[in-house]
Amino acid sequence: INAEAMLWISAQKDLLSSAFMLGALLAYLHEEESSKRHYLSFILFFSAVLAKVMVVTLPLILLLLAWQKQQSLKGTLRKIWPFFLLSCIFIGIAVVGKTHILDETTMSEKILMAPQSIALYLQKLIVPTDLSVVYHSEVRPSLSNTITLRSLLLCTVLGSIIFFLRKYRFILASIGFFLITLVAGENCLFSI
């Protein structure tokens, strides 16, 4: 769905940040083999946020994976606090640098865009028709919009399914990974 990263040189930051983020994730997952992997993971994460800010969600993904592996929350937070600190710094830089973009949409529109994005991407995943490089929304998200209401209903149904699957940590972690990266990628604060 994100074909412009392959076609336009200006979108190479997407590929670069994704590669560094996945490298950081892999290095973190294999840090038991060598303590140097933790430092490598942090350096790769730093490189990823330098390429594009939307990867600031990596600490949340690391927490999600620790939960999936049933690791201690306190021990995990002790290991990944530098990742959270770096994320907070870059979120602050993004907010200061993009105030003109933030003023274009209201907070409720940003919040309502998340279920619309989830519904759109699930639809394109299940029924890949009318694929495009860029998907423009004709209507601003609001509670009076039927697309937004259907998207909220779909997310409610998905939330119910997730609730009933809560004992299957691997499935929930996979869904959480998808949702965290999708919402961060679609949020106007991080995606530009």
VEXTIRO-227957 format. One record per residue (C-alpha): x negated, y negated, z; residue number from 1; residue in one letter. Coordinates in Angstrom, 1 decimal. Layout:
<rs>
<r><c1>X</c1><c2>Y</c2><c3>Z</c3><pos>NUM</pos><code>A</code></r>
...
</rs>
This chain:
<rs>
<r><c1>0.0</c1><c2>0.0</c2><c3>0.0</c3><pos>1</pos><code>I</code></r>
<r><c1>-3.0</c1><c2>-2.3</c2><c3>0.5</c3><pos>2</pos><code>N</code></r>
<r><c1>-4.4</c1><c2>-2.1</c2><c3>-3.0</c3><pos>3</pos><code>A</code></r>
<r><c1>-5.7</c1><c2>-5.7</c2><c3>-3.1</c3><pos>4</pos><code>E</code></r>
<r><c1>-8.6</c1><c2>-4.6</c2><c3>-0.9</c3><pos>5</pos><code>A</code></r>
<r><c1>-9.9</c1><c2>-2.5</c2><c3>-3.8</c3><pos>6</pos><code>M</code></r>
<r><c1>-9.0</c1><c2>-5.0</c2><c3>-6.5</c3><pos>7</pos><code>L</code></r>
<r><c1>-10.0</c1><c2>-8.4</c2><c3>-5.2</c3><pos>8</pos><code>W</code></r>
<r><c1>-13.3</c1><c2>-9.4</c2><c3>-3.9</c3><pos>9</pos><code>I</code></r>
<r><c1>-11.7</c1><c2>-11.8</c2><c3>-1.4</c3><pos>10</pos><code>S</code></r>
<r><c1>-10.0</c1><c2>-8.8</c2><c3>0.2</c3><pos>11</pos><code>A</code></r>
<r><c1>-13.3</c1><c2>-6.9</c2><c3>0.9</c3><pos>12</pos><code>Q</code></r>
<r><c1>-13.1</c1><c2>-8.1</c2><c3>4.5</c3><pos>13</pos><code>K</code></r>
<r><c1>-10.2</c1><c2>-5.6</c2><c3>5.0</c3><pos>14</pos><code>D</code></r>
<r><c1>-12.4</c1><c2>-2.6</c2><c3>3.9</c3><pos>15</pos><code>L</code></r>
<r><c1>-15.4</c1><c2>-3.9</c2><c3>5.8</c3><pos>16</pos><code>L</code></r>
<r><c1>-13.5</c1><c2>-4.4</c2><c3>9.1</c3><pos>17</pos><code>S</code></r>
<r><c1>-11.7</c1><c2>-1.0</c2><c3>8.7</c3><pos>18</pos><code>S</code></r>
<r><c1>-15.0</c1><c2>0.8</c2><c3>8.0</c3><pos>19</pos><code>A</code></r>
<r><c1>-16.7</c1><c2>-0.8</c2><c3>11.0</c3><pos>20</pos><code>F</code></r>
<r><c1>-13.6</c1><c2>-0.1</c2><c3>13.2</c3><pos>21</pos><code>M</code></r>
<r><c1>-13.5</c1><c2>3.6</c2><c3>12.3</c3><pos>22</pos><code>L</code></r>
<r><c1>-17.2</c1><c2>3.8</c2><c3>12.8</c3><pos>23</pos><code>G</code></r>
<r><c1>-16.8</c1><c2>2.3</c2><c3>16.3</c3><pos>24</pos><code>A</code></r>
<r><c1>-14.0</c1><c2>4.7</c2><c3>17.0</c3><pos>25</pos><code>L</code></r>
<r><c1>-16.1</c1><c2>7.7</c2><c3>15.9</c3><pos>26</pos><code>L</code></r>
<r><c1>-19.1</c1><c2>6.6</c2><c3>17.8</c3><pos>27</pos><code>A</code></r>
<r><c1>-17.0</c1><c2>6.1</c2><c3>20.9</c3><pos>28</pos><code>Y</code></r>
<r><c1>-15.4</c1><c2>9.6</c2><c3>20.6</c3><pos>29</pos><code>L</code></r>
<r><c1>-18.8</c1><c2>11.2</c2><c3>20.3</c3><pos>30</pos><code>H</code></r>
<r><c1>-20.5</c1><c2>9.2</c2><c3>23.1</c3><pos>31</pos><code>E</code></r>
<r><c1>-20.7</c1><c2>12.3</c2><c3>25.3</c3><pos>32</pos><code>E</code></r>
<r><c1>-23.5</c1><c2>13.6</c2><c3>23.0</c3><pos>33</pos><code>E</code></r>
<r><c1>-25.6</c1><c2>10.5</c2><c3>23.5</c3><pos>34</pos><code>S</code></r>
<r><c1>-25.3</c1><c2>7.4</c2><c3>25.7</c3><pos>35</pos><code>S</code></r>
<r><c1>-26.6</c1><c2>5.3</c2><c3>22.8</c3><pos>36</pos><code>K</code></r>
<r><c1>-23.4</c1><c2>6.0</c2><c3>21.0</c3><pos>37</pos><code>R</code></r>
<r><c1>-21.5</c1><c2>3.7</c2><c3>23.4</c3><pos>38</pos><code>H</code></r>
<r><c1>-23.8</c1><c2>0.8</c2><c3>22.4</c3><pos>39</pos><code>Y</code></r>
<r><c1>-23.5</c1><c2>1.7</c2><c3>18.8</c3><pos>40</pos><code>L</code></r>
<r><c1>-19.7</c1><c2>1.7</c2><c3>19.2</c3><pos>41</pos><code>S</code></r>
<r><c1>-19.7</c1><c2>-1.8</c2><c3>20.7</c3><pos>42</pos><code>F</code></r>
<r><c1>-22.0</c1><c2>-3.1</c2><c3>17.9</c3><pos>43</pos><code>I</code></r>
<r><c1>-19.8</c1><c2>-1.6</c2><c3>15.2</c3><pos>44</pos><code>L</code></r>
<r><c1>-16.7</c1><c2>-3.1</c2><c3>16.9</c3><pos>45</pos><code>F</code></r>
<r><c1>-18.4</c1><c2>-6.5</c2><c3>17.1</c3><pos>46</pos><code>F</code></r>
<r><c1>-19.2</c1><c2>-6.2</c2><c3>13.4</c3><pos>47</pos><code>S</code></r>
<r><c1>-15.6</c1><c2>-5.3</c2><c3>12.7</c3><pos>48</pos><code>A</code></r>
<r><c1>-14.2</c1><c2>-8.3</c2><c3>14.4</c3><pos>49</pos><code>V</code></r>
<r><c1>-16.7</c1><c2>-10.5</c2><c3>12.7</c3><pos>50</pos><code>L</code></r>
<r><c1>-15.3</c1><c2>-9.2</c2><c3>9.4</c3><pos>51</pos><code>A</code></r>
<r><c1>-11.6</c1><c2>-9.6</c2><c3>10.3</c3><pos>52</pos><code>K</code></r>
<r><c1>-9.9</c1><c2>-10.3</c2><c3>13.6</c3><pos>53</pos><code>V</code></r>
<r><c1>-7.1</c1><c2>-7.9</c2><c3>13.2</c3><pos>54</pos><code>M</code></r>
<r><c1>-9.2</c1><c2>-5.0</c2><c3>14.6</c3><pos>55</pos><code>V</code></r>
<r><c1>-9.1</c1><c2>-6.5</c2><c3>18.1</c3><pos>56</pos><code>V</code></r>
<r><c1>-6.6</c1><c2>-3.7</c2><c3>18.8</c3><pos>57</pos><code>T</code></r>
<r><c1>-9.4</c1><c2>-1.2</c2><c3>19.1</c3><pos>58</pos><code>L</code></r>
<r><c1>-9.5</c1><c2>-1.3</c2><c3>22.9</c3><pos>59</pos><code>P</code></r>
<r><c1>-5.8</c1><c2>-0.5</c2><c3>23.0</c3><pos>60</pos><code>L</code></r>
<r><c1>-6.4</c1><c2>2.5</c2><c3>20.7</c3><pos>61</pos><code>I</code></r>
<r><c1>-9.3</c1><c2>3.6</c2><c3>23.0</c3><pos>62</pos><code>L</code></r>
<r><c1>-6.9</c1><c2>3.5</c2><c3>26.0</c3><pos>63</pos><code>L</code></r>
<r><c1>-4.3</c1><c2>5.4</c2><c3>24.0</c3><pos>64</pos><code>L</code></r>
<r><c1>-6.9</c1><c2>8.1</c2><c3>23.2</c3><pos>65</pos><code>L</code></r>
<r><c1>-8.0</c1><c2>8.3</c2><c3>26.8</c3><pos>66</pos><code>A</code></r>
<r><c1>-4.3</c1><c2>8.8</c2><c3>27.8</c3><pos>67</pos><code>W</code></r>
<r><c1>-3.9</c1><c2>11.5</c2><c3>25.1</c3><pos>68</pos><code>Q</code></r>
<r><c1>-7.0</c1><c2>13.3</c2><c3>26.5</c3><pos>69</pos><code>K</code></r>
<r><c1>-5.6</c1><c2>12.8</c2><c3>30.1</c3><pos>70</pos><code>Q</code></r>
<r><c1>-8.7</c1><c2>10.9</c2><c3>31.2</c3><pos>71</pos><code>Q</code></r>
<r><c1>-8.8</c1><c2>8.6</c2><c3>34.2</c3><pos>72</pos><code>S</code></r>
<r><c1>-7.5</c1><c2>5.1</c2><c3>33.5</c3><pos>73</pos><code>L</code></r>
<r><c1>-10.0</c1><c2>3.5</c2><c3>35.9</c3><pos>74</pos><code>K</code></r>
<r><c1>-12.9</c1><c2>5.3</c2><c3>34.4</c3><pos>75</pos><code>G</code></r>
<r><c1>-11.8</c1><c2>4.4</c2><c3>30.9</c3><pos>76</pos><code>T</code></r>
<r><c1>-11.3</c1><c2>0.8</c2><c3>31.7</c3><pos>77</pos><code>L</code></r>
<r><c1>-14.8</c1><c2>0.7</c2><c3>33.3</c3><pos>78</pos><code>R</code></r>
<r><c1>-16.3</c1><c2>2.0</c2><c3>30.0</c3><pos>79</pos><code>K</code></r>
<r><c1>-14.3</c1><c2>-0.2</c2><c3>27.6</c3><pos>80</pos><code>I</code></r>
<r><c1>-14.1</c1><c2>-3.6</c2><c3>29.4</c3><pos>81</pos><code>W</code></r>
<r><c1>-16.7</c1><c2>-5.1</c2><c3>27.1</c3><pos>82</pos><code>P</code></r>
<r><c1>-14.4</c1><c2>-4.2</c2><c3>24.2</c3><pos>83</pos><code>F</code></r>
<r><c1>-11.4</c1><c2>-6.0</c2><c3>25.9</c3><pos>84</pos><code>F</code></r>
<r><c1>-13.6</c1><c2>-9.0</c2><c3>26.6</c3><pos>85</pos><code>L</code></r>
<r><c1>-14.7</c1><c2>-9.3</c2><c3>23.0</c3><pos>86</pos><code>L</code></r>
<r><c1>-11.1</c1><c2>-8.9</c2><c3>21.8</c3><pos>87</pos><code>S</code></r>
<r><c1>-10.0</c1><c2>-11.7</c2><c3>24.1</c3><pos>88</pos><code>C</code></r>
<r><c1>-12.7</c1><c2>-14.0</c2><c3>22.9</c3><pos>89</pos><code>I</code></r>
<r><c1>-11.8</c1><c2>-13.4</c2><c3>19.2</c3><pos>90</pos><code>F</code></r>
<r><c1>-8.1</c1><c2>-13.7</c2><c3>19.9</c3><pos>91</pos><code>I</code></r>
<r><c1>-8.8</c1><c2>-17.1</c2><c3>21.4</c3><pos>92</pos><code>G</code></r>
<r><c1>-10.9</c1><c2>-18.1</c2><c3>18.4</c3><pos>93</pos><code>I</code></r>
<r><c1>-8.1</c1><c2>-16.9</c2><c3>16.1</c3><pos>94</pos><code>A</code></r>
<r><c1>-5.4</c1><c2>-18.9</c2><c3>18.0</c3><pos>95</pos><code>V</code></r>
<r><c1>-7.5</c1><c2>-22.1</c2><c3>18.0</c3><pos>96</pos><code>V</code></r>
<r><c1>-8.5</c1><c2>-21.7</c2><c3>14.3</c3><pos>97</pos><code>G</code></r>
<r><c1>-5.0</c1><c2>-20.9</c2><c3>13.0</c3><pos>98</pos><code>K</code></r>
<r><c1>-2.7</c1><c2>-23.2</c2><c3>14.9</c3><pos>99</pos><code>T</code></r>
<r><c1>-1.3</c1><c2>-24.6</c2><c3>11.6</c3><pos>100</pos><code>H</code></r>
<r><c1>-0.2</c1><c2>-21.0</c2><c3>10.6</c3><pos>101</pos><code>I</code></r>
<r><c1>1.2</c1><c2>-20.3</c2><c3>14.0</c3><pos>102</pos><code>L</code></r>
<r><c1>3.4</c1><c2>-23.4</c2><c3>13.7</c3><pos>103</pos><code>D</code></r>
<r><c1>5.1</c1><c2>-22.2</c2><c3>10.5</c3><pos>104</pos><code>E</code></r>
<r><c1>7.0</c1><c2>-19.4</c2><c3>12.3</c3><pos>105</pos><code>T</code></r>
<r><c1>8.7</c1><c2>-19.2</c2><c3>15.6</c3><pos>106</pos><code>T</code></r>
<r><c1>7.8</c1><c2>-16.6</c2><c3>18.3</c3><pos>107</pos><code>M</code></r>
<r><c1>11.2</c1><c2>-14.8</c2><c3>17.7</c3><pos>108</pos><code>S</code></r>
<r><c1>10.4</c1><c2>-14.5</c2><c3>14.0</c3><pos>109</pos><code>E</code></r>
<r><c1>7.0</c1><c2>-13.0</c2><c3>14.8</c3><pos>110</pos><code>K</code></r>
<r><c1>8.5</c1><c2>-10.5</c2><c3>17.2</c3><pos>111</pos><code>I</code></r>
<r><c1>11.3</c1><c2>-9.6</c2><c3>14.8</c3><pos>112</pos><code>L</code></r>
<r><c1>8.8</c1><c2>-9.1</c2><c3>12.0</c3><pos>113</pos><code>M</code></r>
<r><c1>7.3</c1><c2>-6.1</c2><c3>13.8</c3><pos>114</pos><code>A</code></r>
<r><c1>10.4</c1><c2>-3.8</c2><c3>13.4</c3><pos>115</pos><code>P</code></r>
<r><c1>10.8</c1><c2>-5.0</c2><c3>9.8</c3><pos>116</pos><code>Q</code></r>
<r><c1>7.2</c1><c2>-4.1</c2><c3>9.0</c3><pos>117</pos><code>S</code></r>
<r><c1>7.6</c1><c2>-0.7</c2><c3>10.7</c3><pos>118</pos><code>I</code></r>
<r><c1>10.8</c1><c2>0.1</c2><c3>8.7</c3><pos>119</pos><code>A</code></r>
<r><c1>9.2</c1><c2>-1.1</c2><c3>5.4</c3><pos>120</pos><code>L</code></r>
<r><c1>6.0</c1><c2>1.0</c2><c3>5.9</c3><pos>121</pos><code>Y</code></r>
<r><c1>8.0</c1><c2>4.1</c2><c3>7.0</c3><pos>122</pos><code>L</code></r>
<r><c1>10.2</c1><c2>3.7</c2><c3>4.0</c3><pos>123</pos><code>Q</code></r>
<r><c1>7.2</c1><c2>3.4</c2><c3>1.6</c3><pos>124</pos><code>K</code></r>
<r><c1>5.6</c1><c2>6.4</c2><c3>3.4</c3><pos>125</pos><code>L</code></r>
<r><c1>8.6</c1><c2>8.7</c2><c3>3.0</c3><pos>126</pos><code>I</code></r>
<r><c1>10.0</c1><c2>7.4</c2><c3>-0.3</c3><pos>127</pos><code>V</code></r>
<r><c1>7.1</c1><c2>5.7</c2><c3>-2.2</c3><pos>128</pos><code>P</code></r>
<r><c1>9.1</c1><c2>3.8</c2><c3>-4.8</c3><pos>129</pos><code>T</code></r>
<r><c1>8.7</c1><c2>0.2</c2><c3>-5.9</c3><pos>130</pos><code>D</code></r>
<r><c1>5.2</c1><c2>0.0</c2><c3>-4.5</c3><pos>131</pos><code>L</code></r>
<r><c1>3.6</c1><c2>-3.4</c2><c3>-4.8</c3><pos>132</pos><code>S</code></r>
<r><c1>0.3</c1><c2>-5.1</c2><c3>-3.9</c3><pos>133</pos><code>V</code></r>
<r><c1>2.1</c1><c2>-7.6</c2><c3>-1.7</c3><pos>134</pos><code>V</code></r>
<r><c1>5.6</c1><c2>-7.4</c2><c3>-0.2</c3><pos>135</pos><code>Y</code></r>
<r><c1>7.3</c1><c2>-10.8</c2><c3>0.3</c3><pos>136</pos><code>H</code></r>
<r><c1>10.3</c1><c2>-11.2</c2><c3>2.5</c3><pos>137</pos><code>S</code></r>
<r><c1>13.0</c1><c2>-13.3</c2><c3>0.9</c3><pos>138</pos><code>E</code></r>
<r><c1>14.7</c1><c2>-14.0</c2><c3>4.2</c3><pos>139</pos><code>V</code></r>
<r><c1>13.2</c1><c2>-15.1</c2><c3>7.5</c3><pos>140</pos><code>R</code></r>
<r><c1>13.7</c1><c2>-12.6</c2><c3>10.2</c3><pos>141</pos><code>P</code></r>
<r><c1>16.6</c1><c2>-13.3</c2><c3>12.6</c3><pos>142</pos><code>S</code></r>
<r><c1>19.3</c1><c2>-11.5</c2><c3>14.5</c3><pos>143</pos><code>L</code></r>
<r><c1>21.9</c1><c2>-12.5</c2><c3>11.9</c3><pos>144</pos><code>S</code></r>
<r><c1>19.9</c1><c2>-10.8</c2><c3>9.1</c3><pos>145</pos><code>N</code></r>
<r><c1>21.2</c1><c2>-7.3</c2><c3>8.3</c3><pos>146</pos><code>T</code></r>
<r><c1>17.7</c1><c2>-6.1</c2><c3>7.3</c3><pos>147</pos><code>I</code></r>
<r><c1>16.4</c1><c2>-7.1</c2><c3>10.7</c3><pos>148</pos><code>T</code></r>
<r><c1>19.3</c1><c2>-5.5</c2><c3>12.5</c3><pos>149</pos><code>L</code></r>
<r><c1>18.8</c1><c2>-2.2</c2><c3>10.5</c3><pos>150</pos><code>R</code></r>
<r><c1>15.1</c1><c2>-2.4</c2><c3>11.3</c3><pos>151</pos><code>S</code></r>
<r><c1>15.8</c1><c2>-2.8</c2><c3>15.0</c3><pos>152</pos><code>L</code></r>
<r><c1>18.2</c1><c2>0.1</c2><c3>14.9</c3><pos>153</pos><code>L</code></r>
<r><c1>15.6</c1><c2>2.3</c2><c3>13.2</c3><pos>154</pos><code>L</code></r>
<r><c1>13.0</c1><c2>1.3</c2><c3>15.9</c3><pos>155</pos><code>C</code></r>
<r><c1>15.5</c1><c2>2.1</c2><c3>18.6</c3><pos>156</pos><code>T</code></r>
<r><c1>16.1</c1><c2>5.6</c2><c3>17.1</c3><pos>157</pos><code>V</code></r>
<r><c1>12.3</c1><c2>6.0</c2><c3>16.8</c3><pos>158</pos><code>L</code></r>
<r><c1>11.9</c1><c2>5.0</c2><c3>20.4</c3><pos>159</pos><code>G</code></r>
<r><c1>14.4</c1><c2>7.6</c2><c3>21.5</c3><pos>160</pos><code>S</code></r>
<r><c1>12.6</c1><c2>10.3</c2><c3>19.5</c3><pos>161</pos><code>I</code></r>
<r><c1>9.3</c1><c2>9.2</c2><c3>21.1</c3><pos>162</pos><code>I</code></r>
<r><c1>10.9</c1><c2>9.4</c2><c3>24.5</c3><pos>163</pos><code>F</code></r>
<r><c1>12.1</c1><c2>13.0</c2><c3>23.9</c3><pos>164</pos><code>F</code></r>
<r><c1>8.6</c1><c2>13.9</c2><c3>22.6</c3><pos>165</pos><code>L</code></r>
<r><c1>6.8</c1><c2>12.4</c2><c3>25.5</c3><pos>166</pos><code>R</code></r>
<r><c1>5.3</c1><c2>15.7</c2><c3>26.7</c3><pos>167</pos><code>K</code></r>
<r><c1>3.5</c1><c2>16.1</c2><c3>23.3</c3><pos>168</pos><code>Y</code></r>
<r><c1>0.7</c1><c2>13.6</c2><c3>23.9</c3><pos>169</pos><code>R</code></r>
<r><c1>-1.0</c1><c2>14.2</c2><c3>20.5</c3><pos>170</pos><code>F</code></r>
<r><c1>2.1</c1><c2>13.3</c2><c3>18.6</c3><pos>171</pos><code>I</code></r>
<r><c1>2.7</c1><c2>10.2</c2><c3>20.7</c3><pos>172</pos><code>L</code></r>
<r><c1>-0.9</c1><c2>9.1</c2><c3>20.4</c3><pos>173</pos><code>A</code></r>
<r><c1>-0.7</c1><c2>9.5</c2><c3>16.6</c3><pos>174</pos><code>S</code></r>
<r><c1>2.5</c1><c2>7.4</c2><c3>16.5</c3><pos>175</pos><code>I</code></r>
<r><c1>1.0</c1><c2>4.8</c2><c3>18.8</c3><pos>176</pos><code>G</code></r>
<r><c1>-2.2</c1><c2>4.5</c2><c3>16.7</c3><pos>177</pos><code>F</code></r>
<r><c1>0.1</c1><c2>3.9</c2><c3>13.6</c3><pos>178</pos><code>F</code></r>
<r><c1>2.2</c1><c2>1.3</c2><c3>15.4</c3><pos>179</pos><code>L</code></r>
<r><c1>-0.7</c1><c2>-0.6</c2><c3>17.0</c3><pos>180</pos><code>I</code></r>
<r><c1>-2.6</c1><c2>-0.9</c2><c3>13.8</c3><pos>181</pos><code>T</code></r>
<r><c1>0.5</c1><c2>-1.7</c2><c3>11.7</c3><pos>182</pos><code>L</code></r>
<r><c1>1.8</c1><c2>-4.4</c2><c3>14.0</c3><pos>183</pos><code>V</code></r>
<r><c1>-1.7</c1><c2>-6.0</c2><c3>14.3</c3><pos>184</pos><code>A</code></r>
<r><c1>-2.1</c1><c2>-5.9</c2><c3>10.5</c3><pos>185</pos><code>G</code></r>
<r><c1>1.3</c1><c2>-7.5</c2><c3>9.9</c3><pos>186</pos><code>E</code></r>
<r><c1>1.0</c1><c2>-10.2</c2><c3>12.5</c3><pos>187</pos><code>N</code></r>
<r><c1>0.3</c1><c2>-13.5</c2><c3>10.9</c3><pos>188</pos><code>C</code></r>
<r><c1>-2.2</c1><c2>-14.4</c2><c3>13.7</c3><pos>189</pos><code>L</code></r>
<r><c1>-4.6</c1><c2>-11.6</c2><c3>12.8</c3><pos>190</pos><code>F</code></r>
<r><c1>-3.9</c1><c2>-10.7</c2><c3>9.2</c3><pos>191</pos><code>S</code></r>
<r><c1>-5.3</c1><c2>-13.8</c2><c3>7.5</c3><pos>192</pos><code>I</code></r>
</rs>
